[in-house]
């Protein structure tokens, strides 16, 4: 429970910051006027990249940390009394 709390708290803290950063590029996605095509291309790529990077950074990395830490603790308990 303590390990899970240590993973969830930073995740919730960072979610808002990543979302705000990704939303800054929305005006480029709906750009109009001169240079519209290049701004839309750049805006779409950056916006999608921020969403994917945020999802990986906020959800996948803490989840993998929890999984690997649980496996590490299980292996440590399993082989604690055995000689090297």
C-alpha positions as CSV (number, residue, x, y, z in Angstrom):
1,X,0.0,0.0,0.0
2,X,2.9,2.4,0.8
3,X,4.6,1.7,-2.5
4,X,1.3,2.3,-4.4
5,X,0.8,5.6,-2.6
6,X,4.3,6.6,-3.6
7,X,3.5,5.9,-7.2
8,X,0.0,7.5,-7.3
9,X,0.8,10.8,-5.6
10,X,3.4,12.0,-8.1
11,X,1.2,10.8,-10.9
12,X,-1.7,12.9,-9.8
13,X,0.6,15.9,-9.3
14,X,2.0,15.7,-12.8
15,X,-1.2,15.0,-14.7
16,X,-2.4,18.6,-14.6
17,X,1.0,20.1,-15.7
18,X,1.3,17.8,-18.7
19,X,-2.3,18.5,-19.7
20,X,-1.8,22.2,-19.6
21,X,1.5,22.0,-21.6
22,X,-0.3,19.9,-24.3
23,X,-3.2,22.3,-24.5
24,X,-0.9,25.2,-25.3
25,X,-0.5,23.7,-28.8
26,X,-4.2,23.4,-29.6
27,X,-4.3,26.9,-31.4
28,X,-1.7,25.6,-33.8
29,X,-3.8,22.6,-34.6
30,X,-6.7,24.9,-35.7
31,X,-4.5,27.5,-37.3
32,X,-5.9,29.7,-40.2
33,X,-4.5,32.2,-42.6
34,X,-1.0,32.5,-44.0
35,X,1.1,29.5,-43.3
36,X,-1.9,27.5,-42.1
37,X,-0.7,24.2,-43.5
38,X,2.7,24.3,-41.9
39,X,1.4,25.5,-38.6
40,X,-1.3,22.8,-38.6
41,X,1.3,20.1,-39.4
42,X,3.6,21.3,-36.6
43,X,0.8,21.9,-34.1
44,X,-0.7,18.4,-34.8
45,X,2.6,16.6,-34.4
46,X,3.6,18.5,-31.2
47,X,0.1,18.1,-29.7
48,X,-0.1,14.4,-30.4
49,X,3.5,13.9,-29.2
50,X,2.7,15.7,-25.9
51,X,-0.3,13.6,-25.4
52,X,1.6,10.3,-26.0
53,X,4.6,11.4,-23.9
54,X,2.4,12.6,-21.1
55,X,0.5,9.3,-21.1
56,X,3.7,7.3,-21.0
57,X,5.3,9.5,-18.4
58,X,2.3,9.8,-16.1
59,X,0.8,6.3,-16.3
60,X,3.1,3.7,-17.8
61,X,6.4,4.6,-16.0
62,X,4.9,4.6,-12.4
63,X,3.0,1.4,-13.2
64,X,6.2,-0.3,-14.4
65,X,8.0,0.9,-11.3
66,X,5.4,-0.7,-9.1
67,X,5.5,-4.0,-11.1
68,X,9.3,-4.2,-11.0
69,X,9.5,-3.2,-7.4
70,X,7.0,-5.9,-6.5
71,X,9.0,-8.5,-8.4
72,X,12.2,-7.4,-6.8
73,X,10.7,-7.7,-3.3
74,X,9.3,-11.2,-4.1
75,X,12.7,-12.4,-5.4
76,X,14.4,-11.0,-2.3
77,X,11.9,-12.8,0.0
78,X,12.1,-16.0,-2.0
79,X,15.9,-16.3,-2.0
80,X,16.7,-14.5,1.2
81,X,18.1,-17.5,3.1
82,X,20.0,-19.2,0.3
83,X,23.8,-19.0,0.1
84,X,25.3,-17.4,-3.0
